Amino acid sequence: MALASAEYPFLGLMWTMLVFFCWIAWFWLLFLAFGDLFRRDDVSGWAKAGWTVLLIVLPFLGVLLYLVTQGRHLPERQRAREAAARDRFDGYVRSVSTSDTTGAAQIAQARRLLEEGVIDDAEYQALKRKALAR
């Protein structure tokens, strides 16, 4: 064990961990820049192509330039996307929950079936109890 620590000292281990952390952070910034760039509607296709070439050909400079020039509004765009997704989800939940499965709608449908003679009074009362139990 002492031989292994002499071959790879603690400072070497710390340096390796720092390099690995920076490598992961670098890829995170790269994905952040690409993700933001291709989600934007206010940037033309040519501008997206130019940023993509810059991010691929000169990645360090490209990411730094993108963050300096476009990074100020990046959190605002992210919040807007999250708000839009939340609104879509809330709208979906409202559309599903306000469908004709409410208790009043079920009772009205059971009453219509009773009047048409499809079900008898006992079945109507059972459906009414079931709808009111919800």
DSSP file (Angstrom, degrees, kcal/mol; ACC not computed):
  #  RESIDUE AA STRUCTURE BP1 BP2  ACC     N-H-->O    O-->H-N    N-H-->O    O-->H-N    TCO  KAPPA ALPHA  PHI   PSI    X-CA   Y-CA   Z-CA
    1    1 A M     >        0   0    0      0, 0.0     4,-1.8     0, 0.0     5,-0.2   0.000 360.0 360.0 360.0 -40.6    0.0    0.0    0.0
    2    2 A A  H  >  +     0   0    0      1,-0.2     4,-1.5     2,-0.2     5,-0.1   0.849 360.0  55.5 -64.6 -33.6    2.8    2.4    0.8
    3    3 A L  H  > S+     0   0    0      2,-0.2     4,-1.5     1,-0.2    -1,-0.2   0.894 105.6  51.3 -66.0 -39.9    4.4    1.6   -2.6
    4    4 A A  H  > S+     0   0    0      1,-0.2     4,-1.6     2,-0.2    -2,-0.2   0.892 109.9  49.0 -65.6 -39.6    1.1    2.6   -4.4
    5    5 A S  H  < S+     0   0    0     -4,-1.8    -1,-0.2     1,-0.2    -2,-0.2   0.809 109.0  53.3 -71.5 -27.4    0.9    6.0   -2.6
    6    6 A A  H  < S+     0   0    0     -4,-1.5    -1,-0.2     1,-0.2    -2,-0.2   0.824 109.9  48.2 -74.0 -30.3    4.6    6.7   -3.4
    7    7 A E  H  < S+     0   0    0     -4,-1.5    -2,-0.2     1,-0.3    -1,-0.2   0.798 125.6  27.2 -79.0 -28.7    3.9    6.1   -7.1
    8    8 A Y  S  < S-     0   0    0     -4,-1.6    -1,-0.3    -5,-0.1     5,-0.1  -0.778  87.8-156.4-134.9  88.4    0.8    8.3   -7.2
    9    9 A P     >  -     0   0    0      0, 0.0     4,-1.9     0, 0.0     3,-0.4  -0.073  29.6-104.3 -68.6 167.4    1.0   11.0   -4.5
   10   10 A F  H  > S+     0   0    0      1,-0.2     4,-2.5     2,-0.2     5,-0.2   0.870 120.4  54.2 -59.7 -41.2   -1.9   12.8   -3.0
   11   11 A L  H  > S+     0   0    0      1,-0.2     4,-2.3     2,-0.2    -1,-0.2   0.850 106.4  53.1 -64.8 -32.7   -1.3   16.0   -5.0
   12   12 A G  H  > S+     0   0    0     -3,-0.4     4,-2.3     2,-0.2    -1,-0.2   0.897 109.2  49.1 -65.9 -40.4   -1.4   13.9   -8.2
   13   13 A L  H  X S+     0   0    0     -4,-1.9     4,-2.3     2,-0.2    -2,-0.2   0.923 111.5  48.5 -63.9 -44.6   -4.7   12.5   -7.1
   14   14 A M  H  X S+     0   0    0     -4,-2.5     4,-2.3     1,-0.2    -2,-0.2   0.891 110.9  51.1 -63.1 -39.6   -6.1   16.0   -6.4
   15   15 A W  H  X S+     0   0    0     -4,-2.3     4,-2.6     2,-0.2    -1,-0.2   0.915 109.7  49.9 -63.9 -43.0   -4.8   17.3   -9.7
   16   16 A T  H  X S+     0   0    0     -4,-2.3     4,-2.5     1,-0.2    -2,-0.2   0.905 110.8  49.6 -61.7 -42.3   -6.5   14.4  -11.5
   17   17 A M  H  X S+     0   0    0     -4,-2.3     4,-2.5     2,-0.2    -1,-0.2   0.891 111.1  49.6 -65.0 -39.4   -9.8   15.1   -9.7
   18   18 A L  H  X S+     0   0    0     -4,-2.3     4,-2.6     2,-0.2    -2,-0.2   0.920 111.7  47.8 -64.8 -44.2   -9.6   18.8  -10.6
   19   19 A V  H  X S+     0   0    0     -4,-2.6     4,-2.2     2,-0.2    -2,-0.2   0.917 112.7  49.1 -63.0 -43.0   -8.9   18.0  -14.3
   20   20 A F  H  X S+     0   0    0     -4,-2.5     4,-2.3     2,-0.2    -2,-0.2   0.914 111.3  49.8 -63.3 -43.1  -11.8   15.5  -14.3
   21   21 A F  H  X S+     0   0    0     -4,-2.5     4,-2.7     1,-0.2    -2,-0.2   0.921 111.7  48.0 -61.1 -44.9  -14.2   18.1  -12.7
   22   22 A C  H  X S+     0   0    0     -4,-2.6     4,-2.4     1,-0.2    -1,-0.2   0.871 109.7  53.3 -64.3 -36.6  -13.2   20.8  -15.2
   23   23 A W  H  X S+     0   0    0     -4,-2.2     4,-2.0     2,-0.2    -1,-0.2   0.921 111.5  45.0 -64.4 -44.5  -13.7   18.3  -18.0
   24   24 A I  H  X S+     0   0    0     -4,-2.3     4,-2.2     2,-0.2    -2,-0.2   0.917 113.7  50.1 -65.0 -43.8  -17.2   17.6  -16.8
   25   25 A A  H  X S+     0   0    0     -4,-2.7     4,-2.3     1,-0.2    -2,-0.2   0.877 108.5  54.1 -62.5 -37.4  -18.0   21.3  -16.3
   26   26 A W  H  X S+     0   0    0     -4,-2.4     4,-2.3     2,-0.2    -1,-0.2   0.936 109.4  45.9 -62.7 -47.3  -16.7   22.0  -19.8
   27   27 A F  H  X S+     0   0    0     -4,-2.0     4,-2.6     1,-0.2     5,-0.2   0.870 110.3  55.0 -64.7 -35.0  -19.1   19.5  -21.4
   28   28 A W  H  X S+     0   0    0     -4,-2.2     4,-2.3     2,-0.2    -1,-0.2   0.929 109.8  46.3 -62.2 -44.8  -21.9   20.9  -19.2
   29   29 A L  H  X S+     0   0    0     -4,-2.3     4,-2.5     2,-0.2    -2,-0.2   0.888 111.7  52.0 -64.7 -38.3  -21.3   24.4  -20.5
   30   30 A L  H  X S+     0   0    0     -4,-2.3     4,-2.5     2,-0.2    -2,-0.2   0.935 112.2  44.5 -63.5 -46.7  -21.0   23.1  -24.1
   31   31 A F  H  X S+     0   0    0     -4,-2.6     4,-2.9     1,-0.2     5,-0.2   0.862 112.0  54.3 -65.5 -35.7  -24.4   21.3  -23.8
   32   32 A L  H  X S+     0   0    0     -4,-2.3     4,-2.5    -5,-0.2     5,-0.2   0.931 110.4  45.6 -62.4 -46.1  -25.9   24.3  -22.1
   33   33 A A  H  X S+     0   0    0     -4,-2.5     4,-2.5     2,-0.2    -2,-0.2   0.937 116.5  44.4 -64.7 -47.5  -24.8   26.6  -25.0
   34   34 A F  H  X S+     0   0    0     -4,-2.5     4,-2.4     2,-0.2     5,-0.2   0.923 114.3  50.1 -63.7 -43.7  -26.0   24.1  -27.7
   35   35 A G  H  X S+     0   0    0     -4,-2.9     4,-1.0     1,-0.2    -2,-0.2   0.923 114.1  43.6 -62.0 -45.1  -29.3   23.5  -25.9
   36   36 A D  H  X S+     0   0    0     -4,-2.5     4,-0.9    -5,-0.2     3,-0.3   0.910 113.0  53.2 -65.9 -41.5  -30.1   27.2  -25.4
   37   37 A L  H >< S+     0   0    0     -4,-2.5     3,-0.6    -5,-0.2    -2,-0.2   0.924 112.0  42.5 -60.5 -46.7  -29.0   28.0  -29.0
   38   38 A F  H 3< S+     0   0    0     -4,-2.4    -1,-0.2     1,-0.2    -2,-0.2   0.608 111.0  55.9 -83.2 -10.2  -31.3   25.4  -30.6
   39   39 A R  H 3< S+     0   0    0     -4,-1.0    -1,-0.2    -3,-0.3     2,-0.2   0.598  86.0 103.5 -88.5 -12.7  -34.3   26.2  -28.4
   40   40 A R    <<  -     0   0    0     -4,-0.9     3,-0.1    -3,-0.6    -3,-0.0  -0.482  47.6-172.6 -77.2 137.1  -34.3   29.8  -29.3
   41   41 A D  S    S+     0   0    0     -2,-0.2    -1,-0.1     1,-0.1    -4,-0.0   0.598  80.6  66.3 -97.3 -16.0  -36.9   31.1  -31.7
   42   42 A D  S    S+     0   0    0      2,-0.1     2,-0.5     0, 0.0    -1,-0.1   0.431  86.2  81.6 -88.1   1.5  -35.4   34.6  -32.0
   43   43 A V  S    S-     0   0    0     -6,-0.2     0, 0.0    -3,-0.1     0, 0.0  -0.913  78.7-127.3-110.3 132.9  -32.2   33.5  -33.7
   44   44 A S     >  -     0   0    0     -2,-0.5     4,-2.2     1,-0.1     5,-0.2  -0.194  25.0-107.8 -72.2 167.4  -32.2   32.8  -37.5
   45   45 A G  H  > S+     0   0    0      1,-0.2     4,-2.3     2,-0.2     5,-0.1   0.863 119.7  52.9 -63.5 -37.5  -31.0   29.6  -39.0
   46   46 A W  H  > S+     0   0    0      2,-0.2     4,-2.5     1,-0.2    -1,-0.2   0.892 108.8  49.5 -66.8 -39.0  -27.8   31.3  -40.3
   47   47 A A  H  > S+     0   0    0      2,-0.2     4,-2.7     1,-0.2    -2,-0.2   0.901 111.1  49.8 -66.7 -38.9  -27.0   32.6  -36.9
   48   48 A K  H  X S+     0   0    0     -4,-2.2     4,-2.4     2,-0.2    -2,-0.2   0.908 111.1  49.3 -64.3 -40.5  -27.5   29.1  -35.4
   49   49 A A  H  X S+     0   0    0     -4,-2.3     4,-2.5     2,-0.2    -2,-0.2   0.909 111.6  49.2 -64.7 -41.1  -25.2   27.7  -38.1
   50   50 A G  H  X S+     0   0    0     -4,-2.5     4,-2.4     2,-0.2    -2,-0.2   0.933 112.3  46.6 -64.1 -45.8  -22.6   30.3  -37.4
   51   51 A W  H  X S+     0   0    0     -4,-2.7     4,-2.8     2,-0.2    -1,-0.2   0.895 111.8  52.6 -62.3 -38.6  -22.7   29.7  -33.6
   52   52 A T  H  X S+     0   0    0     -4,-2.4     4,-1.9     2,-0.2     5,-0.2   0.928 109.9  47.4 -63.8 -45.0  -22.6   25.9  -34.2
   53   53 A V  H  X S+     0   0    0     -4,-2.5     4,-3.2     1,-0.2     5,-0.4   0.928 113.9  48.1 -61.2 -44.0  -19.5   26.2  -36.4
   54   54 A L  H  X S+     0   0    0     -4,-2.4     4,-1.9     1,-0.2     8,-0.4   0.906 111.5  49.8 -63.5 -40.9  -17.8   28.5  -33.9
   55   55 A L  H  < S+     0   0    0     -4,-2.8    -1,-0.2     7,-0.2    -2,-0.2   0.800 118.5  39.2 -69.3 -27.6  -18.7   26.1  -31.0
   56   56 A I  H  < S+     0   0    0     -4,-1.9    -2,-0.2    -5,-0.2    -1,-0.2   0.893 121.9  39.1 -87.7 -43.5  -17.3   23.1  -32.9
   57   57 A V  H  < S+     0   0    0     -4,-3.2    -3,-0.2     1,-0.3    -2,-0.2   0.934 135.7  17.7 -74.9 -46.6  -14.2   24.7  -34.5
   58   58 A L  S  X S+     0   0    0     -4,-1.9     4,-3.3    -5,-0.4    -1,-0.3  -0.684  76.1 171.3-122.9  76.2  -13.1   26.9  -31.6
   59   59 A P  H  > S+     0   0    0      0, 0.0     4,-2.6     0, 0.0     5,-0.3   0.886  73.7  45.4 -61.9 -44.7  -15.0   25.3  -28.7
   60   60 A F  H  > S+     0   0    0      2,-0.2     4,-2.2     1,-0.2     5,-0.2   0.962 120.5  39.5 -63.8 -50.4  -13.4   27.2  -25.8
   61   61 A L  H  > S+     0   0    0      1,-0.2     4,-2.8     2,-0.2     5,-0.2   0.892 115.5  53.8 -64.4 -40.2  -13.6   30.6  -27.4
   62   62 A G  H  X S+     0   0    0     -4,-3.3     4,-2.4    -8,-0.4    -2,-0.2   0.918 110.9  44.1 -62.7 -45.7  -17.1   29.8  -28.8
   63   63 A V  H  X S+     0   0    0     -4,-2.6     4,-2.7    -5,-0.2     5,-0.2   0.917 115.0  48.9 -66.9 -42.6  -18.6   28.9  -25.5
   64   64 A L  H  X S+     0   0    0     -4,-2.2     4,-2.3    -5,-0.3    -2,-0.2   0.924 113.2  46.9 -64.0 -42.7  -17.0   31.8  -23.8
   65   65 A L  H  X S+     0   0    0     -4,-2.8     4,-2.8     2,-0.2     5,-0.3   0.902 112.4  50.5 -63.7 -40.8  -18.3   34.2  -26.5
   66   66 A Y  H  X>S+     0   0    0     -4,-2.4     4,-2.9    -5,-0.2     5,-0.6   0.930 112.4  46.2 -64.0 -44.2  -21.7   32.7  -26.3
   67   67 A L  H  X5S+     0   0    0     -4,-2.7     4,-0.9     3,-0.2    -1,-0.2   0.882 115.7  46.1 -66.5 -37.2  -21.9   33.0  -22.6
   68   68 A V  H  <5S+     0   0    0     -4,-2.3     4,-0.2    -5,-0.2    -2,-0.2   0.925 123.7  32.0 -71.0 -43.7  -20.7   36.6  -22.7
   69   69 A T  H  <5S+     0   0    0     -4,-2.8    -2,-0.2    -5,-0.2    -3,-0.2   0.842 137.4  18.8 -85.7 -33.1  -22.9   37.8  -25.5
   70   70 A Q  H ><5S+     0   0    0     -4,-2.9     3,-0.7    -5,-0.3     4,-0.3   0.513 101.1  86.5-115.0  -8.1  -26.0   35.6  -25.0
   71   71 A G  G ><<S+     0   0    0     -4,-0.9     3,-0.8    -5,-0.6    -3,-0.1   0.710  73.3  72.8 -72.1 -21.0  -25.7   34.5  -21.4
   72   72 A R  G 3  S+     0   0    0     -4,-0.2     4,-0.3     1,-0.2    -1,-0.2   0.875 107.0  35.3 -61.9 -37.8  -27.4   37.5  -19.8
   73   73 A H  G <> S+     0   0    0     -3,-0.7     4,-2.2     1,-0.2    -1,-0.2   0.366  90.3  99.3 -98.4   4.2  -30.8   36.5  -21.0
   74   74 A L  H <> S+     0   0    0     -3,-0.8     4,-2.1    -4,-0.3    -1,-0.2   0.913  83.2  47.2 -60.6 -46.4  -30.3   32.7  -20.6
   75   75 A P  H  > S+     0   0    0      0, 0.0     4,-2.6     0, 0.0    -1,-0.2   0.871 110.8  53.3 -64.8 -33.8  -32.1   32.4  -17.2
   76   76 A E  H  > S+     0   0    0     -4,-0.3     4,-2.3     2,-0.2    -2,-0.2   0.923 109.7  47.2 -64.7 -43.4  -35.0   34.5  -18.5
   77   77 A R  H  X S+     0   0    0     -4,-2.2     4,-2.3     2,-0.2    -1,-0.2   0.893 112.0  50.9 -64.6 -38.7  -35.4   32.1  -21.5
   78   78 A Q  H  X S+     0   0    0     -4,-2.1     4,-2.4     2,-0.2    -2,-0.2   0.923 110.9  48.0 -64.5 -44.2  -35.2   29.1  -19.2
   79   79 A R  H  X S+     0   0    0     -4,-2.6     4,-2.6     1,-0.2    -2,-0.2   0.893 110.9  51.7 -63.3 -39.0  -37.9   30.5  -16.9
   80   80 A A  H  X S+     0   0    0     -4,-2.3     4,-2.3     2,-0.2    -1,-0.2   0.907 110.3  48.2 -64.6 -41.2  -40.1   31.3  -19.9
   81   81 A R  H  X S+     0   0    0     -4,-2.3     4,-2.2     2,-0.2    -2,-0.2   0.910 113.1  48.1 -64.9 -41.1  -39.7   27.7  -21.2
   82   82 A E  H  X S+     0   0    0     -4,-2.4     4,-2.5     2,-0.2    -2,-0.2   0.901 111.6  49.6 -65.7 -40.5  -40.6   26.3  -17.8
   83   83 A A  H  X S+     0   0    0     -4,-2.6     4,-2.5     2,-0.2    -2,-0.2   0.900 111.0  49.8 -64.9 -40.4  -43.6   28.6  -17.4
   84   84 A A  H  X S+     0   0    0     -4,-2.3     4,-2.4     2,-0.2    -2,-0.2   0.909 112.0  47.8 -64.8 -41.3  -44.9   27.6  -20.9
   85   85 A A  H  X S+     0   0    0     -4,-2.2     4,-2.4     2,-0.2    -2,-0.2   0.905 112.2  49.6 -65.4 -40.4  -44.4   23.9  -20.0
   86   86 A R  H  X S+     0   0    0     -4,-2.5     4,-2.9     2,-0.2    -2,-0.2   0.905 111.0  49.8 -64.4 -41.2  -46.2   24.4  -16.7
   87   87 A D  H  X S+     0   0    0     -4,-2.5     4,-2.5     2,-0.2    -2,-0.2   0.901 110.6  49.6 -64.5 -40.9  -49.1   26.2  -18.4
   88   88 A R  H  X S+     0   0    0     -4,-2.4     4,-2.1     2,-0.2    -2,-0.2   0.922 113.3  46.9 -62.8 -42.8  -49.4   23.4  -21.0
   89   89 A F  H  X S+     0   0    0     -4,-2.4     4,-2.6     2,-0.2    -2,-0.2   0.925 112.6  48.8 -65.0 -44.8  -49.5   20.9  -18.1
   90   90 A D  H  X S+     0   0    0     -4,-2.9     4,-2.6     1,-0.2    -2,-0.2   0.897 111.1  50.8 -62.4 -40.3  -52.0   22.9  -16.1
   91   91 A G  H  X S+     0   0    0     -4,-2.5     4,-2.4     2,-0.2    -1,-0.2   0.899 110.6  49.1 -62.7 -40.6  -54.2   23.2  -19.2
   92   92 A Y  H  X S+     0   0    0     -4,-2.1     4,-2.2     2,-0.2     5,-0.2   0.930 111.3  48.9 -64.5 -44.8  -54.1   19.5  -19.8
   93   93 A V  H  X S+     0   0    0     -4,-2.6     4,-2.8     1,-0.2    -2,-0.2   0.916 112.5  48.6 -62.1 -42.6  -55.0   18.7  -16.2
   94   94 A R  H  X S+     0   0    0     -4,-2.6     4,-1.8     1,-0.2    -1,-0.2   0.902 110.7  50.6 -63.9 -39.9  -57.9   21.2  -16.4
   95   95 A S  H  < S+     0   0    0     -4,-2.4    -1,-0.2     1,-0.2    -2,-0.2   0.871 115.3  42.6 -67.3 -34.8  -59.1   19.7  -19.7
   96   96 A V  H >< S+     0   0    0     -4,-2.2     3,-1.0     1,-0.2    -2,-0.2   0.894 116.0  47.1 -76.9 -40.1  -59.0   16.2  -18.2
   97   97 A S  H 3< S+     0   0    0     -4,-2.8    -2,-0.2     1,-0.2    -1,-0.2   0.751 111.5  50.3 -76.8 -22.6  -60.5   17.0  -14.9
   98   98 A T  T 3< S+     0   0    0     -4,-1.8    -1,-0.2    -5,-0.2    -2,-0.1   0.151  85.1 115.9-101.4  20.0  -63.4   19.1  -16.2
   99   99 A S  S X  S-     0   0    0     -3,-1.0     3,-0.8     1,-0.1     2,-0.7  -0.077  91.8 -75.0 -74.6-173.4  -64.5   16.5  -18.7
  100  100 A D  T 3  S+     0   0    0      1,-0.3    -1,-0.1     5,-0.1    -2,-0.1   0.066 110.2  93.6 -76.3  29.5  -67.9   14.9  -18.5
  101  101 A T  T 3   +     0   0    0     -2,-0.7    -1,-0.3    -5,-0.2    -2,-0.1   0.272  54.2 119.5-103.9  11.6  -66.8   12.7  -15.6
  102  102 A T  S <> S-     0   0    0     -3,-0.8     4,-2.3     1,-0.1     5,-0.2  -0.337  77.5-112.0 -71.6 160.5  -68.0   15.1  -12.9
  103  103 A G  H  > S+     0   0    0      1,-0.2     4,-2.5     2,-0.2     5,-0.2   0.901 116.8  51.2 -60.9 -42.6  -70.7   13.8  -10.5
  104  104 A A  H  > S+     0   0    0      1,-0.2     4,-2.5     2,-0.2    -1,-0.2   0.901 110.5  49.1 -62.4 -41.2  -73.4   16.1  -11.8
  105  105 A A  H  > S+     0   0    0      2,-0.2     4,-2.3     1,-0.2    -1,-0.2   0.888 111.4  49.4 -66.7 -38.1  -72.7   15.0  -15.4
  106  106 A Q  H  X S+     0   0    0     -4,-2.3     4,-2.4     2,-0.2    -2,-0.2   0.900 112.1  47.8 -66.8 -40.0  -72.9   11.4  -14.4
  107  107 A I  H  X S+     0   0    0     -4,-2.5     4,-2.6     2,-0.2    -2,-0.2   0.913 111.8  50.3 -66.4 -41.3  -76.2   11.9  -12.5
  108  108 A A  H  X S+     0   0    0     -4,-2.5     4,-2.2     2,-0.2    -2,-0.2   0.903 111.8  47.8 -63.1 -40.5  -77.6   13.8  -15.5
  109  109 A Q  H  X S+     0   0    0     -4,-2.3     4,-2.2     2,-0.2    -1,-0.2   0.907 112.2  49.0 -67.3 -40.5  -76.5   11.0  -17.9
  110  110 A A  H  X S+     0   0    0     -4,-2.4     4,-2.2     2,-0.2    -2,-0.2   0.893 110.3  51.9 -64.5 -39.0  -78.1    8.4  -15.5
  111  111 A R  H  X S+     0   0    0     -4,-2.6     4,-2.4     2,-0.2    -2,-0.2   0.898 109.2  50.0 -63.6 -40.7  -81.3   10.5  -15.4
  112  112 A R  H  X S+     0   0    0     -4,-2.2     4,-1.9     2,-0.2    -2,-0.2   0.911 110.4  49.6 -63.4 -42.2  -81.4   10.6  -19.2
  113  113 A L  H  X>S+     0   0    0     -4,-2.2     5,-2.0     1,-0.2     6,-1.0   0.875 110.6  51.1 -64.1 -36.5  -80.9    6.8  -19.3
  114  114 A L  H ><5S+     0   0    0     -4,-2.2     3,-0.7     1,-0.2    -2,-0.2   0.917 110.4  48.2 -65.4 -43.5  -83.7    6.4  -16.8
  115  115 A E  H 3<5S+     0   0    0     -4,-2.4    -2,-0.2     1,-0.2    -1,-0.2   0.825 110.1  52.0 -67.6 -31.2  -86.1    8.6  -18.8
  116  116 A E  H 3<5S-     0   0    0     -4,-1.9    -1,-0.2    -5,-0.2    -2,-0.2   0.614 114.4-119.2 -79.0 -12.1  -85.3    6.7  -22.0
  117  117 A G  T <<5S+     0   0    0     -3,-0.7    -3,-0.2    -4,-0.6    -2,-0.1   0.600  79.6 122.7  85.9  11.2  -86.1    3.5  -20.2
  118  118 A V  S   <S+     0   0    0     -5,-2.0     2,-0.3    -6,-0.2    -4,-0.2   0.880  78.9  24.8 -72.8 -37.9  -82.6    2.0  -20.6
  119  119 A I  S    S-     0   0    0     -6,-1.0    -2,-0.2    -9,-0.2     2,-0.1  -0.861  81.3-124.6-123.0 159.4  -82.2    1.5  -16.8
  120  120 A D     >  -     0   0    0     -2,-0.3     4,-2.2     1,-0.1     5,-0.1  -0.395  36.9 -93.4 -95.9 179.6  -84.7    1.1  -14.0
  121  121 A D  H  > S+     0   0    0      1,-0.2     4,-2.5     2,-0.2     5,-0.2   0.844 122.8  54.6 -64.1 -36.2  -85.0    3.2  -10.8
  122  122 A A  H  > S+     0   0    0      2,-0.2     4,-2.0     1,-0.2    -1,-0.2   0.914 110.5  45.9 -65.6 -41.8  -82.8    0.9   -8.7
  123  123 A E  H  > S+     0   0    0      2,-0.2     4,-2.6     1,-0.2    -2,-0.2   0.887 111.4  53.2 -67.0 -37.9  -80.0    1.2  -11.2
  124  124 A Y  H  X S+     0   0    0     -4,-2.2     4,-2.4     1,-0.2    -2,-0.2   0.928 109.4  47.9 -60.7 -45.8  -80.5    4.9  -11.4
  125  125 A Q  H  X S+     0   0    0     -4,-2.5     4,-2.4     2,-0.2    -1,-0.2   0.875 111.6  50.8 -64.3 -37.3  -80.2    5.2   -7.6
  126  126 A A  H  X S+     0   0    0     -4,-2.0     4,-2.2     2,-0.2    -2,-0.2   0.921 112.2  46.1 -66.1 -43.3  -77.1    3.0   -7.6
  127  127 A L  H  X S+     0   0    0     -4,-2.6     4,-2.3     2,-0.2    -2,-0.2   0.879 112.1  51.9 -66.0 -36.6  -75.4    5.2  -10.3
  128  128 A K  H  X S+     0   0    0     -4,-2.4     4,-2.2     2,-0.2    -2,-0.2   0.913 110.3  47.6 -66.1 -43.2  -76.5    8.3   -8.4
  129  129 A R  H  X S+     0   0    0     -4,-2.4     4,-1.5     2,-0.2    -2,-0.2   0.904 112.2  50.6 -62.8 -41.2  -74.9    7.0   -5.1
  130  130 A K  H  X S+     0   0    0     -4,-2.2     4,-0.7     1,-0.2    -2,-0.2   0.911 111.4  47.4 -63.8 -42.1  -71.7    6.1   -7.0
  131  131 A A  H >< S+     0   0    0     -4,-2.3     3,-0.6     1,-0.2    -1,-0.2   0.877 113.0  48.4 -68.2 -37.1  -71.5    9.5   -8.6
  132  132 A L  H 3< S+     0   0    0     -4,-2.2    -1,-0.2     1,-0.2    -2,-0.2   0.745 101.1  65.5 -75.0 -22.4  -72.1   11.3   -5.2
  133  133 A A  H 3<        0   0    0     -4,-1.5    -1,-0.2     1,-0.3    -2,-0.2   0.751 360.0 360.0 -70.6 -23.0  -69.5    9.1   -3.5
  134  134 A R    <<        0   0    0     -4,-0.7    -1,-0.3    -3,-0.6    -2,-0.2   0.496 360.0 360.0 -73.6 360.0  -66.7   10.7   -5.6
